[in-house]
Amino acid sequence: MQRDWWTFDGTGEVTVNIFTLHAMNIICHIQPWIHPWLDEQ
């Protein structure tokens, strides 16, 4: 559900990803940012 008032120019896909991460955390209780691949980034 993209809305212009929370999507800045050139960042459409970024806001989709932010809402997906938030939903995974709140609804599914999955913390996708805790991943071994990110340890070395």
PQR file of N, CA, C, O and H, with PARSE charges and radii, in Angstrom:
ATOM      1  N   MET A   1       0.837  -1.168   0.000 -0.4000 1.5000
ATOM      2  CA  MET A   1       0.000   0.000   0.000 -0.0000 2.0000
ATOM      3  C   MET A   1       0.891   1.243   0.000  0.5500 1.7000
ATOM      4  O   MET A   1       1.108   1.859   1.044 -0.5500 1.4000
ATOM      5  N   GLN A   2       1.400   1.603  -1.170 -0.4000 1.5000
ATOM      6  CA  GLN A   2       2.244   2.785  -1.298 -0.0000 2.0000
ATOM      7  C   GLN A   2       1.398   4.051  -1.252  0.5500 1.7000
ATOM      8  O   GLN A   2       0.358   4.144  -1.904 -0.5500 1.4000
ATOM      9  H   GLN A   2       1.223   1.103  -2.017  0.4000 1.0000
ATOM     10  N   ARG A   3       1.845   4.992  -0.496 -0.4000 1.5000
ATOM     11  CA  ARG A   3       1.206   6.307  -0.423 -0.0000 2.0000
ATOM     12  C   ARG A   3       2.267   7.363  -0.680  0.5500 1.7000
ATOM     13  O   ARG A   3       3.387   7.263  -0.179 -0.5500 1.4000
ATOM     14  H   ARG A   3       2.690   4.917   0.034  0.4000 1.0000
ATOM     15  N   ASP A   4       1.915   8.366  -1.454 -0.4000 1.5000
ATOM     16  CA  ASP A   4       2.872   9.422  -1.772 -0.0000 2.0000
ATOM     17  C   ASP A   4       3.380  10.147  -0.536  0.5500 1.7000
ATOM     18  O   ASP A   4       4.529  10.587  -0.515 -0.5500 1.4000
ATOM     19  H   ASP A   4       1.005   8.447  -1.860  0.4000 1.0000
ATOM     20  N   TRP A   5       2.556  10.281   0.491 -0.4000 1.5000
ATOM     21  CA  TRP A   5       2.955  11.065   1.652 -0.0000 2.0000
ATOM     22  C   TRP A   5       3.966  10.358   2.540  0.5500 1.7000
ATOM     23  O   TRP A   5       4.542  11.005   3.414 -0.5500 1.4000
ATOM     24  H   TRP A   5       1.622   9.924   0.474  0.4000 1.0000
ATOM     25  N   TRP A   6       4.214   9.060   2.363 -0.4000 1.5000
ATOM     26  CA  TRP A   6       5.309   8.435   3.112 -0.0000 2.0000
ATOM     27  C   TRP A   6       6.383   7.867   2.193  0.5500 1.7000
ATOM     28  O   TRP A   6       7.306   7.200   2.658 -0.5500 1.4000
ATOM     29  H   TRP A   6       3.746   8.534   1.652  0.4000 1.0000
ATOM     30  N   THR A   7       6.273   8.120   0.916 -0.4000 1.5000
ATOM     31  CA  THR A   7       7.265   7.667  -0.053 -0.0000 2.0000
ATOM     32  C   THR A   7       7.932   8.883  -0.686  0.5500 1.7000
ATOM     33  O   THR A   7       7.293   9.653  -1.403 -0.5500 1.4000
ATOM     34  H   THR A   7       5.523   8.662   0.537  0.4000 1.0000
ATOM     35  N   PHE A   8       9.205   9.043  -0.416 -0.4000 1.5000
ATOM     36  CA  PHE A   8       9.950  10.174  -0.951 -0.0000 2.0000
ATOM     37  C   PHE A   8      10.387   9.876  -2.375  0.5500 1.7000
ATOM     38  O   PHE A   8      10.493   8.709  -2.752 -0.5500 1.4000
ATOM     39  H   PHE A   8       9.724   8.418   0.167  0.4000 1.0000
ATOM     40  N   ASP A   9      10.638  10.889  -3.161 -0.4000 1.5000
ATOM     41  CA  ASP A   9      11.056  10.723  -4.555 -0.0000 2.0000
ATOM     42  C   ASP A   9      12.249   9.778  -4.659  0.5500 1.7000
ATOM     43  O   ASP A   9      13.264   9.965  -3.987 -0.5500 1.4000
ATOM     44  H   ASP A   9      10.552  11.837  -2.855  0.4000 1.0000
ATOM     45  N   GLY A  10      12.117   8.771  -5.502 -0.4000 1.5000
ATOM     46  CA  GLY A  10      13.207   7.836  -5.734 -0.0000 2.0000
ATOM     47  C   GLY A  10      13.359   6.753  -4.692  0.5500 1.7000
ATOM     48  O   GLY A  10      14.338   6.008  -4.735 -0.5500 1.4000
ATOM     49  H   GLY A  10      11.293   8.619  -6.048  0.4000 1.0000
ATOM     50  N   THR A  11      12.411   6.630  -3.736 -0.4000 1.5000
ATOM     51  CA  THR A  11      12.564   5.646  -2.663 -0.0000 2.0000
ATOM     52  C   THR A  11      11.405   4.664  -2.580  0.5500 1.7000
ATOM     53  O   THR A  11      11.208   4.054  -1.529 -0.5500 1.4000
ATOM     54  H   THR A  11      11.616   7.235  -3.701  0.4000 1.0000
ATOM     55  N   GLY A  12      10.639   4.490  -3.635 -0.4000 1.5000
ATOM     56  CA  GLY A  12       9.455   3.621  -3.599 -0.0000 2.0000
ATOM     57  C   GLY A  12       9.742   2.225  -3.106  0.5500 1.7000
ATOM     58  O   GLY A  12       9.051   1.730  -2.216 -0.5500 1.4000
ATOM     59  H   GLY A  12      10.799   4.986  -4.488  0.4000 1.0000
ATOM     60  N   GLU A  13      10.740   1.582  -3.662 -0.4000 1.5000
ATOM     61  CA  GLU A  13      11.047   0.209  -3.270 -0.0000 2.0000
ATOM     62  C   GLU A  13      11.583   0.136  -1.842  0.5500 1.7000
ATOM     63  O   GLU A  13      11.372  -0.860  -1.152 -0.5500 1.4000
ATOM     64  H   GLU A  13      11.302   1.984  -4.386  0.4000 1.0000
ATOM     65  N   VAL A  14      12.271   1.181  -1.398 -0.4000 1.5000
ATOM     66  CA  VAL A  14      12.811   1.198  -0.038 -0.0000 2.0000
ATOM     67  C   VAL A  14      11.690   1.173   0.985  0.5500 1.7000
ATOM     68  O   VAL A  14      11.761   0.420   1.957 -0.5500 1.4000
ATOM     69  H   VAL A  14      12.442   1.991  -1.960  0.4000 1.0000
ATOM     70  N   THR A  15      10.645   1.989   0.786 -0.4000 1.5000
ATOM     71  CA  THR A  15       9.566   2.010   1.769 -0.0000 2.0000
ATOM     72  C   THR A  15       8.802   0.692   1.781  0.5500 1.7000
ATOM     73  O   THR A  15       8.303   0.288   2.831 -0.5500 1.4000
ATOM     74  H   THR A  15      10.587   2.600  -0.003  0.4000 1.0000
ATOM     75  N   VAL A  16       8.699   0.020   0.658 -0.4000 1.5000
ATOM     76  CA  VAL A  16       8.069  -1.306   0.634 -0.0000 2.0000
ATOM     77  C   VAL A  16       8.867  -2.260   1.515  0.5500 1.7000
ATOM     78  O   VAL A  16       8.291  -3.021   2.292 -0.5500 1.4000
ATOM     79  H   VAL A  16       9.104   0.348  -0.196  0.4000 1.0000
ATOM     80  N   ASN A  17      10.182  -2.220   1.395 -0.4000 1.5000
ATOM     81  CA  ASN A  17      11.035  -3.096   2.189 -0.0000 2.0000
ATOM     82  C   ASN A  17      10.948  -2.781   3.674  0.5500 1.7000
ATOM     83  O   ASN A  17      10.965  -3.696   4.498 -0.5500 1.4000
ATOM     84  H   ASN A  17      10.650  -1.602   0.764  0.4000 1.0000
ATOM     85  N   ILE A  18      10.855  -1.509   4.032 -0.4000 1.5000
ATOM     86  CA  ILE A  18      10.748  -1.126   5.440 -0.0000 2.0000
ATOM     87  C   ILE A  18       9.458  -1.674   6.033  0.5500 1.7000
ATOM     88  O   ILE A  18       9.477  -2.222   7.136 -0.5500 1.4000
ATOM     89  H   ILE A  18      10.842  -0.766   3.363  0.4000 1.0000
ATOM     90  N   PHE A  19       8.352  -1.541   5.337 -0.4000 1.5000
ATOM     91  CA  PHE A  19       7.083  -2.056   5.849 -0.0000 2.0000
ATOM     92  C   PHE A  19       7.090  -3.581   5.928  0.5500 1.7000
ATOM     93  O   PHE A  19       6.487  -4.152   6.837 -0.5500 1.4000
ATOM     94  H   PHE A  19       8.336  -1.096   4.442  0.4000 1.0000
ATOM     95  N   THR A  20       7.758  -4.239   4.998 -0.4000 1.5000
ATOM     96  CA  THR A  20       7.872  -5.699   5.041 -0.0000 2.0000
ATOM     97  C   THR A  20       8.654  -6.135   6.267  0.5500 1.7000
ATOM     98  O   THR A  20       8.241  -7.067   6.957 -0.5500 1.4000
ATOM     99  H   THR A  20       8.248  -3.775   4.260  0.4000 1.0000
ATOM    100  N   LEU A  21       9.770  -5.485   6.553 -0.4000 1.5000
ATOM    101  CA  LEU A  21      10.566  -5.816   7.740 -0.0000 2.0000
ATOM    102  C   LEU A  21       9.765  -5.580   9.018  0.5500 1.7000
ATOM    103  O   LEU A  21       9.824  -6.383   9.949 -0.5500 1.4000
ATOM    104  H   LEU A  21      10.105  -4.728   5.993  0.4000 1.0000
ATOM    105  N   HIS A  22       9.024  -4.486   9.062 -0.4000 1.5000
ATOM    106  CA  HIS A  22       8.209  -4.183  10.239 -0.0000 2.0000
ATOM    107  C   HIS A  22       7.133  -5.256  10.443  0.5500 1.7000
ATOM    108  O   HIS A  22       6.919  -5.718  11.563 -0.5500 1.4000
ATOM    109  H   HIS A  22       8.977  -3.833   8.306  0.4000 1.0000
ATOM    110  N   ALA A  23       6.464  -5.646   9.366 -0.4000 1.5000
ATOM    111  CA  ALA A  23       5.429  -6.679   9.464 -0.0000 2.0000
ATOM    112  C   ALA A  23       6.017  -8.017   9.887  0.5500 1.7000
ATOM    113  O   ALA A  23       5.417  -8.727  10.694 -0.5500 1.4000
ATOM    114  H   ALA A  23       6.638  -5.270   8.455  0.4000 1.0000
ATOM    115  N   MET A  24       7.183  -8.369   9.355 -0.4000 1.5000
ATOM    116  CA  MET A  24       7.821  -9.628   9.755 -0.0000 2.0000
ATOM    117  C   MET A  24       8.127  -9.619  11.245  0.5500 1.7000
ATOM    118  O   MET A  24       7.977 -10.641  11.914 -0.5500 1.4000
ATOM    119  H   MET A  24       7.671  -7.792   8.700  0.4000 1.0000
ATOM    120  N   ASN A  25       8.554  -8.478  11.769 -0.4000 1.5000
ATOM    121  CA  ASN A  25       8.876  -8.366  13.183 -0.0000 2.0000
ATOM    122  C   ASN A  25       7.618  -8.411  14.047  0.5500 1.7000
ATOM    123  O   ASN A  25       7.564  -9.181  15.006 -0.5500 1.4000
ATOM    124  H   ASN A  25       8.675  -7.648  11.225  0.4000 1.0000
ATOM    125  N   ILE A  26       6.623  -7.615  13.733 -0.4000 1.5000
ATOM    126  CA  ILE A  26       5.426  -7.483  14.569 -0.0000 2.0000
ATOM    127  C   ILE A  26       4.465  -8.661  14.415  0.5500 1.7000
ATOM    128  O   ILE A  26       3.978  -9.191  15.414 -0.5500 1.4000
ATOM    129  H   ILE A  26       6.667  -6.990  12.954  0.4000 1.0000
ATOM    130  N   ILE A  27       4.189  -9.072  13.196 -0.4000 1.5000
ATOM    131  CA  ILE A  27       3.171 -10.097  12.959 -0.0000 2.0000
ATOM    132  C   ILE A  27       3.737 -11.510  13.058  0.5500 1.7000
ATOM    133  O   ILE A  27       3.134 -12.391  13.671 -0.5500 1.4000
ATOM    134  H   ILE A  27       4.584  -8.641  12.385  0.4000 1.0000
ATOM    135  N   CYS A  28       4.903 -11.714  12.448 -0.4000 1.5000
ATOM    136  CA  CYS A  28       5.474 -13.069  12.373 -0.0000 2.0000
ATOM    137  C   CYS A  28       6.492 -13.346  13.474  0.5500 1.7000
ATOM    138  O   CYS A  28       6.925 -14.486  13.645 -0.5500 1.4000
ATOM    139  H   CYS A  28       5.393 -10.999  11.950  0.4000 1.0000
ATOM    140  N   HIS A  29       6.877 -12.313  14.220 -0.4000 1.5000
ATOM    141  CA  HIS A  29       7.895 -12.440  15.271 -0.0000 2.0000
ATOM    142  C   HIS A  29       9.209 -12.985  14.723  0.5500 1.7000
ATOM    143  O   HIS A  29       9.891 -13.776  15.374 -0.5500 1.4000
ATOM    144  H   HIS A  29       6.525 -11.387  14.081  0.4000 1.0000
ATOM    145  N   ILE A  30       9.548 -12.544  13.517 -0.4000 1.5000
ATOM    146  CA  ILE A  30      10.817 -12.891  12.882 -0.0000 2.0000
ATOM    147  C   ILE A  30      11.635 -11.609  12.801  0.5500 1.7000
ATOM    148  O   ILE A  30      11.140 -10.576  12.350 -0.5500 1.4000
ATOM    149  H   ILE A  30       8.994 -11.901  12.989  0.4000 1.0000
ATOM    150  N   GLN A  31      12.881 -11.679  13.238 -0.4000 1.5000
ATOM    151  CA  GLN A  31      13.757 -10.519  13.153 -0.0000 2.0000
ATOM    152  C   GLN A  31      14.742 -10.745  12.009  0.5500 1.7000
ATOM    153  O   GLN A  31      15.826 -11.289  12.223 -0.5500 1.4000
ATOM    154  H   GLN A  31      13.283 -12.518  13.605  0.4000 1.0000
ATOM    155  N   PRO A  32      14.372 -10.331  10.794 -0.5600 1.5000
ATOM    156  CA  PRO A  32      15.186 -10.635   9.618  0.2800 2.0000
ATOM    157  C   PRO A  32      16.549  -9.965   9.625  0.5500 1.7000
ATOM    158  O   PRO A  32      17.440 -10.389   8.889 -0.5500 1.4000
ATOM    159  N   TRP A  33      16.735  -8.932  10.435 -0.4000 1.5000
ATOM    160  CA  TRP A  33      18.030  -8.253  10.477 -0.0000 2.0000
ATOM    161  C   TRP A  33      19.029  -9.013  11.340  0.5500 1.7000
ATOM    162  O   TRP A  33      20.213  -8.676  11.337 -0.5500 1.4000
ATOM    163  H   TRP A  33      16.011  -8.588  11.034  0.4000 1.0000
ATOM    164  N   ILE A  34      18.588 -10.028  12.078 -0.4000 1.5000
ATOM    165  CA  ILE A  34      19.509 -10.882  12.824 -0.0000 2.0000
ATOM    166  C   ILE A  34      19.807 -12.080  11.939  0.5500 1.7000
ATOM    167  O   ILE A  34      19.077 -13.071  11.938 -0.5500 1.4000
ATOM    168  H   ILE A  34      17.626 -10.302  12.080  0.4000 1.0000
ATOM    169  N   HIS A  35      20.892 -11.971  11.187 -0.4000 1.5000
ATOM    170  CA  HIS A  35      21.249 -12.989  10.200 -0.0000 2.0000
ATOM    171  C   HIS A  35      22.773 -13.062  10.131  0.5500 1.7000
ATOM    172  O   HIS A  35      23.436 -12.025  10.126 -0.5500 1.4000
ATOM    173  H   HIS A  35      21.485 -11.166  11.187  0.4000 1.0000
ATOM    174  N   PRO A  36      23.338 -14.268  10.078 -0.5600 1.5000
ATOM    175  CA  PRO A  36      24.801 -14.403  10.047  0.2800 2.0000
ATOM    176  C   PRO A  36      25.470 -13.597   8.928  0.5500 1.7000
ATOM    177  O   PRO A  36      26.582 -13.098   9.106 -0.5500 1.4000
ATOM    178  N   TRP A  37      24.809 -13.470   7.795 -0.4000 1.5000
ATOM    179  CA  TRP A  37      25.387 -12.718   6.685 -0.0000 2.0000
ATOM    180  C   TRP A  37      25.649 -11.263   7.070  0.5500 1.7000
ATOM    181  O   TRP A  37      26.608 -10.657   6.593 -0.5500 1.4000
ATOM    182  H   TRP A  37      23.907 -13.875   7.650  0.4000 1.0000
ATOM    183  N   LEU A  38      24.802 -10.705   7.928 -0.4000 1.5000
ATOM    184  CA  LEU A  38      24.948  -9.305   8.317 -0.0000 2.0000
ATOM    185  C   LEU A  38      26.066  -9.076   9.327  0.5500 1.7000
ATOM    186  O   LEU A  38      26.493  -7.937   9.516 -0.5500 1.4000
ATOM    187  H   LEU A  38      24.022 -11.197   8.316  0.4000 1.0000
ATOM    188  N   ASP A  39      26.551 -10.133   9.982 -0.4000 1.5000
ATOM    189  CA  ASP A  39      27.612  -9.982  10.976 -0.0000 2.0000
ATOM    190  C   ASP A  39      28.865  -9.347  10.395  0.5500 1.7000
ATOM    191  O   ASP A  39      29.552  -8.594  11.085 -0.5500 1.4000
ATOM    192  H   ASP A  39      26.204 -11.058   9.829  0.4000 1.0000
ATOM    193  N   GLU A  40      29.169  -9.636   9.149 -0.4000 1.5000
ATOM    194  CA  GLU A  40      30.396  -9.142   8.534 -0.0000 2.0000
ATOM    195  C   GLU A  40      30.168  -7.912   7.656  0.5500 1.7000
ATOM    196  O   GLU A  40      31.083  -7.501   6.942 -0.5500 1.4000
ATOM    197  H   GLU A  40      28.611 -10.248   8.589  0.4000 1.0000
ATOM    198  N   GLN A  41      29.009  -7.330   7.687 -0.4000 1.5000
ATOM    199  CA  GLN A  41      28.698  -6.178   6.833 -0.0000 2.0000
ATOM    200  C   GLN A  41      28.953  -4.877   7.561  0.5500 1.7000
ATOM    201  O   GLN A  41      28.745  -3.803   6.997 -0.5500 1.4000
ATOM    202  H   GLN A  41      28.266  -7.663   8.266  0.4000 1.0000
TER
END
